[in-house]
Amino acid sequence: MSHSVKLIVDAFVSLKDRESLNEMREHRQRLRDQLQARVGQPFDVAQTVKLVDEDLRVIDDGVARLQA
């Protein structure tokens, strides 16, 4: 997991900024979709997809904390 993403998510949670968390999640999902479209090409994007998935988990945890 990216430590910087965790810090950003924590800041948005402390500010109760759900909109920014949702925008961050949407951006990571678009990025993941674009990477998935490249699977099987001459370069391996699996590790990058894994990192984006970890970011998405951190963001989703932040959204869940706001709902609590």
mmCIF file as gemmi writes it, N, C-alpha and C atoms, coordinates in Angstrom:
data_model
loop_
_atom_site.group_PDB
_atom_site.id
_atom_site.type_symbol
_atom_site.label_atom_id
_atom_site.label_alt_id
_atom_site.label_comp_id
_atom_site.label_asym_id
_atom_site.label_entity_id
_atom_site.label_seq_id
_atom_site.pdbx_PDB_ins_code
_atom_site.Cartn_x
_atom_site.Cartn_y
_atom_site.Cartn_z
_atom_site.occupancy
_atom_site.B_iso_or_equiv
_atom_site.pdbx_formal_charge
_atom_site.auth_seq_id
_atom_site.auth_asym_id
_atom_site.pdbx_PDB_model_num
ATOM 1 N N . MET Axp A 1 ? 0.845 -1.174 0 1 0 ? 1 A 1
ATOM 2 C CA . MET Axp A 1 ? 0 0 0 1 0 ? 1 A 1
ATOM 3 C C . MET Axp A 1 ? 0.888 1.234 0 1 0 ? 1 A 1
ATOM 4 N N . SER Axp A 2 ? 0.451 2.221 -0.707 1 0 ? 2 A 1
ATOM 5 C CA . SER Axp A 2 ? 1.162 3.477 -0.758 1 0 ? 2 A 1
ATOM 6 C C . SER Axp A 2 ? 0.91 4.265 0.527 1 0 ? 2 A 1
ATOM 7 N N . HIS Axp A 3 ? 1.992 4.571 1.205 1 0 ? 3 A 1
ATOM 8 C CA . HIS Axp A 3 ? 1.86 5.314 2.466 1 0 ? 3 A 1
ATOM 9 C C . HIS Axp A 3 ? 1.242 6.693 2.211 1 0 ? 3 A 1
ATOM 10 N N . SER Axp A 4 ? 1.589 7.304 1.093 1 0 ? 4 A 1
ATOM 11 C CA . SER Axp A 4 ? 1.043 8.624 0.787 1 0 ? 4 A 1
ATOM 12 C C . SER Axp A 4 ? -0.472 8.568 0.579 1 0 ? 4 A 1
ATOM 13 N N . VAL Axp A 5 ? -0.971 7.504 -0.048 1 0 ? 5 A 1
ATOM 14 C CA . VAL Axp A 5 ? -2.416 7.371 -0.24 1 0 ? 5 A 1
ATOM 15 C C . VAL Axp A 5 ? -3.106 7.247 1.11 1 0 ? 5 A 1
ATOM 16 N N . LYS Axp A 6 ? -2.521 6.482 2.023 1 0 ? 6 A 1
ATOM 17 C CA . LYS Axp A 6 ? -3.106 6.348 3.354 1 0 ? 6 A 1
ATOM 18 C C . LYS Axp A 6 ? -3.165 7.696 4.062 1 0 ? 6 A 1
ATOM 19 N N . LEU Axp A 7 ? -2.101 8.481 3.961 1 0 ? 7 A 1
ATOM 20 C CA . LEU Axp A 7 ? -2.086 9.807 4.585 1 0 ? 7 A 1
ATOM 21 C C . LEU Axp A 7 ? -3.151 10.729 3.982 1 0 ? 7 A 1
ATOM 22 N N . ILE Axp A 8 ? -3.293 10.687 2.678 1 0 ? 8 A 1
ATOM 23 C CA . ILE Axp A 8 ? -4.301 11.512 2.003 1 0 ? 8 A 1
ATOM 24 C C . ILE Axp A 8 ? -5.695 11.088 2.43 1 0 ? 8 A 1
ATOM 25 N N . VAL Axp A 9 ? -5.946 9.785 2.437 1 0 ? 9 A 1
ATOM 26 C CA . VAL Axp A 9 ? -7.261 9.278 2.859 1 0 ? 9 A 1
ATOM 27 C C . VAL Axp A 9 ? -7.544 9.683 4.299 1 0 ? 9 A 1
ATOM 28 N N . ASP Axp A 10 ? -6.571 9.525 5.181 1 0 ? 10 A 1
ATOM 29 C CA . ASP Axp A 10 ? -6.752 9.929 6.581 1 0 ? 10 A 1
ATOM 30 C C . ASP Axp A 10 ? -7.109 11.408 6.686 1 0 ? 10 A 1
ATOM 31 N N . ALA Axp A 11 ? -6.459 12.249 5.881 1 0 ? 11 A 1
ATOM 32 C CA . ALA Axp A 11 ? -6.76 13.684 5.898 1 0 ? 11 A 1
ATOM 33 C C . ALA Axp A 11 ? -8.191 13.941 5.438 1 0 ? 11 A 1
ATOM 34 N N . PHE Axp A 12 ? -8.616 13.289 4.357 1 0 ? 12 A 1
ATOM 35 C CA . PHE Axp A 12 ? -9.984 13.473 3.874 1 0 ? 12 A 1
ATOM 36 C C . PHE Axp A 12 ? -11.003 12.99 4.902 1 0 ? 12 A 1
ATOM 37 N N . VAL Axp A 13 ? -10.69 11.896 5.58 1 0 ? 13 A 1
ATOM 38 C CA . VAL Axp A 13 ? -11.595 11.388 6.611 1 0 ? 13 A 1
ATOM 39 C C . VAL Axp A 13 ? -11.686 12.392 7.758 1 0 ? 13 A 1
ATOM 40 N N . SER Axp A 14 ? -10.563 12.916 8.194 1 0 ? 14 A 1
ATOM 41 C CA . SER Axp A 14 ? -10.587 13.87 9.31 1 0 ? 14 A 1
ATOM 42 C C . SER Axp A 14 ? -11.338 15.146 8.929 1 0 ? 14 A 1
ATOM 43 N N . LEU Axp A 15 ? -11.307 15.502 7.643 1 0 ? 15 A 1
ATOM 44 C CA . LEU Axp A 15 ? -12.052 16.673 7.162 1 0 ? 15 A 1
ATOM 45 C C . LEU Axp A 15 ? -13.495 16.334 6.791 1 0 ? 15 A 1
ATOM 46 N N . LYS Axp A 16 ? -13.832 15.053 6.881 1 0 ? 16 A 1
ATOM 47 C CA . LYS Axp A 16 ? -15.152 14.562 6.481 1 0 ? 16 A 1
ATOM 48 C C . LYS Axp A 16 ? -15.462 14.932 5.016 1 0 ? 16 A 1
ATOM 49 N N . ASP Axp A 17 ? -14.453 14.784 4.179 1 0 ? 17 A 1
ATOM 50 C CA . ASP Axp A 17 ? -14.547 15.158 2.767 1 0 ? 17 A 1
ATOM 51 C C . ASP Axp A 17 ? -14.837 13.917 1.908 1 0 ? 17 A 1
ATOM 52 N N . ARG Axp A 18 ? -16.071 13.481 1.959 1 0 ? 18 A 1
ATOM 53 C CA . ARG Axp A 18 ? -16.497 12.288 1.215 1 0 ? 18 A 1
ATOM 54 C C . ARG Axp A 18 ? -16.371 12.495 -0.296 1 0 ? 18 A 1
ATOM 55 N N . GLU Axp A 19 ? -16.659 13.703 -0.76 1 0 ? 19 A 1
ATOM 56 C CA . GLU Axp A 19 ? -16.605 13.973 -2.196 1 0 ? 19 A 1
ATOM 57 C C . GLU Axp A 19 ? -15.198 13.738 -2.75 1 0 ? 19 A 1
ATOM 58 N N . SER Axp A 20 ? -14.182 14.217 -2.04 1 0 ? 20 A 1
ATOM 59 C CA . SER Axp A 20 ? -12.806 14.009 -2.507 1 0 ? 20 A 1
ATOM 60 C C . SER Axp A 20 ? -12.42 12.536 -2.473 1 0 ? 20 A 1
ATOM 61 N N . LEU Axp A 21 ? -12.88 11.823 -1.455 1 0 ? 21 A 1
ATOM 62 C CA . LEU Axp A 21 ? -12.621 10.38 -1.4 1 0 ? 21 A 1
ATOM 63 C C . LEU Axp A 21 ? -13.268 9.666 -2.578 1 0 ? 21 A 1
ATOM 64 N N . ASN Axp A 22 ? -14.498 10.055 -2.898 1 0 ? 22 A 1
ATOM 65 C CA . ASN Axp A 22 ? -15.186 9.429 -4.026 1 0 ? 22 A 1
ATOM 66 C C . ASN Axp A 22 ? -14.48 9.743 -5.342 1 0 ? 22 A 1
ATOM 67 N N . GLU Axp A 23 ? -14.012 10.991 -5.498 1 0 ? 23 A 1
ATOM 68 C CA . GLU Axp A 23 ? -13.277 11.351 -6.714 1 0 ? 23 A 1
ATOM 69 C C . GLU Axp A 23 ? -11.975 10.562 -6.817 1 0 ? 23 A 1
ATOM 70 N N . MET Axp A 24 ? -11.313 10.398 -5.685 1 0 ? 24 A 1
ATOM 71 C CA . MET Axp A 24 ? -10.066 9.632 -5.659 1 0 ? 24 A 1
ATOM 72 C C . MET Axp A 24 ? -10.331 8.175 -6.04 1 0 ? 24 A 1
ATOM 73 N N . ARG Axp A 25 ? -11.41 7.62 -5.514 1 0 ? 25 A 1
ATOM 74 C CA . ARG Axp A 25 ? -11.77 6.236 -5.834 1 0 ? 25 A 1
ATOM 75 C C . ARG Axp A 25 ? -12.088 6.093 -7.322 1 0 ? 25 A 1
ATOM 76 N N . GLU Axp A 26 ? -12.89 7.019 -7.864 1 0 ? 26 A 1
ATOM 77 C CA . GLU Axp A 26 ? -13.248 6.954 -9.277 1 0 ? 26 A 1
ATOM 78 C C . GLU Axp A 26 ? -12.006 7.038 -10.168 1 0 ? 26 A 1
ATOM 79 N N . HIS Axp A 27 ? -11.077 7.905 -9.791 1 0 ? 27 A 1
ATOM 80 C CA . HIS Axp A 27 ? -9.838 8.031 -10.565 1 0 ? 27 A 1
ATOM 81 C C . HIS Axp A 27 ? -9.057 6.719 -10.562 1 0 ? 27 A 1
ATOM 82 N N . ARG Axp A 28 ? -8.907 6.113 -9.373 1 0 ? 28 A 1
ATOM 83 C CA . ARG Axp A 28 ? -8.175 4.846 -9.281 1 0 ? 28 A 1
ATOM 84 C C . ARG Axp A 28 ? -8.895 3.747 -10.058 1 0 ? 28 A 1
ATOM 85 N N . GLN Axp A 29 ? -10.23 3.746 -10.062 1 0 ? 29 A 1
ATOM 86 C CA . GLN Axp A 29 ? -10.967 2.724 -10.805 1 0 ? 29 A 1
ATOM 87 C C . GLN Axp A 29 ? -10.759 2.894 -12.313 1 0 ? 29 A 1
ATOM 88 N N . ARG Axp A 30 ? -10.769 4.155 -12.78 1 0 ? 30 A 1
ATOM 89 C CA . ARG Axp A 30 ? -10.5 4.395 -14.206 1 0 ? 30 A 1
ATOM 90 C C . ARG Axp A 30 ? -9.09 3.942 -14.569 1 0 ? 30 A 1
ATOM 91 N N . LEU Axp A 31 ? -8.133 4.26 -13.703 1 0 ? 31 A 1
ATOM 92 C CA . LEU Axp A 31 ? -6.758 3.842 -13.932 1 0 ? 31 A 1
ATOM 93 C C . LEU Axp A 31 ? -6.658 2.321 -13.998 1 0 ? 31 A 1
ATOM 94 N N . ARG Axp A 32 ? -7.331 1.651 -13.081 1 0 ? 32 A 1
ATOM 95 C CA . ARG Axp A 32 ? -7.309 0.183 -13.063 1 0 ? 32 A 1
ATOM 96 C C . ARG Axp A 32 ? -7.909 -0.384 -14.346 1 0 ? 32 A 1
ATOM 97 N N . ASP Axp A 33 ? -9.019 0.19 -14.793 1 0 ? 33 A 1
ATOM 98 C CA . ASP Axp A 33 ? -9.652 -0.269 -16.035 1 0 ? 33 A 1
ATOM 99 C C . ASP Axp A 33 ? -8.71 -0.097 -17.228 1 0 ? 33 A 1
ATOM 100 N N . GLN Axp A 34 ? -8.009 1.034 -17.272 1 0 ? 34 A 1
ATOM 101 C CA . GLN Axp A 34 ? -7.075 1.274 -18.367 1 0 ? 34 A 1
ATOM 102 C C . GLN Axp A 34 ? -5.912 0.283 -18.327 1 0 ? 34 A 1
ATOM 103 N N . LEU Axp A 35 ? -5.443 -0.019 -17.129 1 0 ? 35 A 1
ATOM 104 C CA . LEU Axp A 35 ? -4.355 -0.993 -17.001 1 0 ? 35 A 1
ATOM 105 C C . LEU Axp A 35 ? -4.822 -2.39 -17.39 1 0 ? 35 A 1
ATOM 106 N N . GLN Axp A 36 ? -6.008 -2.762 -16.957 1 0 ? 36 A 1
ATOM 107 C CA . GLN Axp A 36 ? -6.548 -4.088 -17.279 1 0 ? 36 A 1
ATOM 108 C C . GLN Axp A 36 ? -6.669 -4.27 -18.796 1 0 ? 36 A 1
ATOM 109 N N . ALA Axp A 37 ? -6.952 -3.185 -19.504 1 0 ? 37 A 1
ATOM 110 C CA . ALA Axp A 37 ? -7.076 -3.264 -20.96 1 0 ? 37 A 1
ATOM 111 C C . ALA Axp A 37 ? -5.728 -3.593 -21.607 1 0 ? 37 A 1
ATOM 112 N N . ARG Axp A 38 ? -4.643 -3.41 -20.881 1 0 ? 38 A 1
ATOM 113 C CA . ARG Axp A 38 ? -3.302 -3.652 -21.415 1 0 ? 38 A 1
ATOM 114 C C . ARG Axp A 38 ? -2.743 -5.023 -21.04 1 0 ? 38 A 1
ATOM 115 N N . VAL Axp A 39 ? -3.474 -5.794 -20.279 1 0 ? 39 A 1
ATOM 116 C CA . VAL Axp A 39 ? -3 -7.12 -19.882 1 0 ? 39 A 1
ATOM 117 C C . VAL Axp A 39 ? -2.781 -7.956 -21.136 1 0 ? 39 A 1
ATOM 118 N N . GLY Axp A 40 ? -1.656 -8.638 -21.177 1 0 ? 40 A 1
ATOM 119 C CA . GLY Axp A 40 ? -1.335 -9.473 -22.332 1 0 ? 40 A 1
ATOM 120 C C . GLY Axp A 40 ? -0.486 -8.769 -23.371 1 0 ? 40 A 1
ATOM 121 N N . GLN Axp A 41 ? -0.271 -7.481 -23.209 1 0 ? 41 A 1
ATOM 122 C CA . GLN Axp A 41 ? 0.6 -6.761 -24.124 1 0 ? 41 A 1
ATOM 123 C C . GLN Axp A 41 ? 2.05 -7.043 -23.725 1 0 ? 41 A 1
ATOM 124 N N . PRO Axp A 42 ? 3.001 -6.556 -24.484 1 0 ? 42 A 1
ATOM 125 C CA . PRO Axp A 42 ? 4.402 -6.925 -24.248 1 0 ? 42 A 1
ATOM 126 C C . PRO Axp A 42 ? 4.974 -6.565 -22.88 1 0 ? 42 A 1
ATOM 127 N N . PHE Axp A 43 ? 4.298 -5.757 -22.112 1 0 ? 43 A 1
ATOM 128 C CA . PHE Axp A 43 ? 4.804 -5.422 -20.784 1 0 ? 43 A 1
ATOM 129 C C . PHE Axp A 43 ? 3.792 -5.872 -19.734 1 0 ? 43 A 1
ATOM 130 N N . ASP Axp A 44 ? 4.289 -6.16 -18.556 1 0 ? 44 A 1
ATOM 131 C CA . ASP Axp A 44 ? 3.46 -6.705 -17.482 1 0 ? 44 A 1
ATOM 132 C C . ASP Axp A 44 ? 2.968 -5.585 -16.576 1 0 ? 44 A 1
ATOM 133 N N . VAL Axp A 45 ? 1.658 -5.449 -16.474 1 0 ? 45 A 1
ATOM 134 C CA . VAL Axp A 45 ? 1.064 -4.414 -15.627 1 0 ? 45 A 1
ATOM 135 C C . VAL Axp A 45 ? 0.473 -4.999 -14.347 1 0 ? 45 A 1
ATOM 136 N N . ALA Axp A 46 ? 0.683 -6.275 -14.115 1 0 ? 46 A 1
ATOM 137 C CA . ALA Axp A 46 ? 0.055 -6.947 -12.97 1 0 ? 46 A 1
ATOM 138 C C . ALA Axp A 46 ? 0.444 -6.301 -11.647 1 0 ? 46 A 1
ATOM 139 N N . GLN Axp A 47 ? 1.704 -5.955 -11.487 1 0 ? 47 A 1
ATOM 140 C CA . GLN Axp A 47 ? 2.141 -5.339 -10.228 1 0 ? 47 A 1
ATOM 141 C C . GLN Axp A 47 ? 1.488 -3.969 -10.029 1 0 ? 47 A 1
ATOM 142 N N . THR Axp A 48 ? 1.363 -3.213 -11.097 1 0 ? 48 A 1
ATOM 143 C CA . THR Axp A 48 ? 0.723 -1.899 -11.002 1 0 ? 48 A 1
ATOM 144 C C . THR Axp A 48 ? -0.757 -2.043 -10.667 1 0 ? 48 A 1
ATOM 145 N N . VAL Axp A 49 ? -1.418 -3.011 -11.278 1 0 ? 49 A 1
ATOM 146 C CA . VAL Axp A 49 ? -2.824 -3.268 -10.965 1 0 ? 49 A 1
ATOM 147 C C . VAL Axp A 49 ? -2.964 -3.629 -9.487 1 0 ? 49 A 1
ATOM 148 N N . LYS Axp A 50 ? -2.047 -4.419 -8.992 1 0 ? 50 A 1
ATOM 149 C CA . LYS Axp A 50 ? -2.072 -4.803 -7.578 1 0 ? 50 A 1
ATOM 150 C C . LYS Axp A 50 ? -1.943 -3.572 -6.673 1 0 ? 50 A 1
ATOM 151 N N . LEU Axp A 51 ? -1.058 -2.66 -7.013 1 0 ? 51 A 1
ATOM 152 C CA . LEU Axp A 51 ? -0.891 -1.436 -6.226 1 0 ? 51 A 1
ATOM 153 C C . LEU Axp A 51 ? -2.148 -0.567 -6.259 1 0 ? 51 A 1
ATOM 154 N N . VAL Axp A 52 ? -2.761 -0.463 -7.422 1 0 ? 52 A 1
ATOM 155 C CA . VAL Axp A 52 ? -3.996 0.319 -7.537 1 0 ? 52 A 1
ATOM 156 C C . VAL Axp A 52 ? -5.104 -0.338 -6.712 1 0 ? 52 A 1
ATOM 157 N N . ASP Axp A 53 ? -5.171 -1.661 -6.731 1 0 ? 53 A 1
ATOM 158 C CA . ASP Axp A 53 ? -6.157 -2.378 -5.912 1 0 ? 53 A 1
ATOM 159 C C . ASP Axp A 53 ? -5.95 -2.095 -4.428 1 0 ? 53 A 1
ATOM 160 N N . GLU Axp A 54 ? -4.691 -2.035 -3.996 1 0 ? 54 A 1
ATOM 161 C CA . GLU Axp A 54 ? -4.409 -1.722 -2.596 1 0 ? 54 A 1
ATOM 162 C C . GLU Axp A 54 ? -4.859 -0.298 -2.266 1 0 ? 54 A 1
ATOM 163 N N . ASP Axp A 55 ? -4.609 0.64 -3.178 1 0 ? 55 A 1
ATOM 164 C CA . ASP Axp A 55 ? -5.079 2.016 -2.978 1 0 ? 55 A 1
ATOM 165 C C . ASP Axp A 55 ? -6.6 2.044 -2.844 1 0 ? 55 A 1
ATOM 166 N N . LEU Axp A 56 ? -7.274 1.295 -3.707 1 0 ? 56 A 1
ATOM 167 C CA . LEU Axp A 56 ? -8.744 1.262 -3.657 1 0 ? 56 A 1
ATOM 168 C C . LEU Axp A 56 ? -9.242 0.714 -2.323 1 0 ? 56 A 1
ATOM 169 N N . ARG Axp A 57 ? -8.563 -0.287 -1.782 1 0 ? 57 A 1
ATOM 170 C CA . ARG Axp A 57 ? -8.955 -0.826 -0.469 1 0 ? 57 A 1
ATOM 171 C C . ARG Axp A 57 ? -8.804 0.232 0.628 1 0 ? 57 A 1
ATOM 172 N N . VAL Axp A 58 ? -7.712 0.985 0.575 1 0 ? 58 A 1
ATOM 173 C CA . VAL Axp A 58 ? -7.492 2.042 1.569 1 0 ? 58 A 1
ATOM 174 C C . VAL Axp A 58 ? -8.574 3.115 1.446 1 0 ? 58 A 1
ATOM 175 N N . ILE Axp A 59 ? -8.89 3.497 0.221 1 0 ? 59 A 1
ATOM 176 C CA . ILE Axp A 59 ? -9.918 4.513 -0.005 1 0 ? 59 A 1
ATOM 177 C C . ILE Axp A 59 ? -11.273 4.013 0.477 1 0 ? 59 A 1
ATOM 178 N N . ASP Axp A 60 ? -11.617 2.768 0.146 1 0 ? 60 A 1
ATOM 179 C CA . ASP Axp A 60 ? -12.886 2.192 0.593 1 0 ? 60 A 1
ATOM 180 C C . ASP Axp A 60 ? -12.977 2.125 2.115 1 0 ? 60 A 1
ATOM 181 N N . ASP Axp A 61 ? -11.852 1.821 2.765 1 0 ? 61 A 1
ATOM 182 C CA . ASP Axp A 61 ? -11.831 1.822 4.236 1 0 ? 61 A 1
ATOM 183 C C . ASP Axp A 61 ? -12.101 3.222 4.774 1 0 ? 61 A 1
ATOM 184 N N . GLY Axp A 62 ? -11.543 4.23 4.114 1 0 ? 62 A 1
ATOM 185 C CA . GLY Axp A 62 ? -11.793 5.617 4.522 1 0 ? 62 A 1
ATOM 186 C C . GLY Axp A 62 ? -13.247 6.004 4.367 1 0 ? 62 A 1
ATOM 187 N N . VAL Axp A 63 ? -13.862 5.599 3.258 1 0 ? 63 A 1
ATOM 188 C CA . VAL Axp A 63 ? -15.283 5.876 3.051 1 0 ? 63 A 1
ATOM 189 C C . VAL Axp A 63 ? -16.112 5.19 4.135 1 0 ? 63 A 1
ATOM 190 N N . ALA Axp A 64 ? -15.753 3.962 4.46 1 0 ? 64 A 1
ATOM 191 C CA . ALA Axp A 64 ? -16.471 3.22 5.513 1 0 ? 64 A 1
ATOM 192 C C . ALA Axp A 64 ? -16.347 3.92 6.866 1 0 ? 64 A 1
ATOM 193 N N . ARG Axp A 65 ? -15.17 4.496 7.143 1 0 ? 65 A 1
ATOM 194 C CA . ARG Axp A 65 ? -14.988 5.22 8.404 1 0 ? 65 A 1
ATOM 195 C C . ARG Axp A 65 ? -15.871 6.45 8.454 1 0 ? 65 A 1
ATOM 196 N N . LEU Axp A 66 ? -16.092 7.084 7.321 1 0 ? 66 A 1
ATOM 197 C CA . LEU Axp A 66 ? -16.978 8.258 7.288 1 0 ? 66 A 1
ATOM 198 C C . LEU Axp A 66 ? -18.434 7.865 7.538 1 0 ? 66 A 1
ATOM 199 N N . GLN Axp A 67 ? -18.807 6.672 7.128 1 0 ? 67 A 1
ATOM 200 C CA . GLN Axp A 67 ? -20.194 6.224 7.292 1 0 ? 67 A 1
ATOM 201 C C . GLN Axp A 67 ? -20.477 5.786 8.718 1 0 ? 67 A 1
ATOM 202 N N . ALA Axp A 68 ? -19.436 5.48 9.484 1 0 ? 68 A 1
ATOM 203 C CA . ALA Axp A 68 ? -19.619 4.99 10.846 1 0 ? 68 A 1
ATOM 204 C C . ALA Axp A 68 ? -20.011 6.103 11.795 1 0 ? 68 A 1
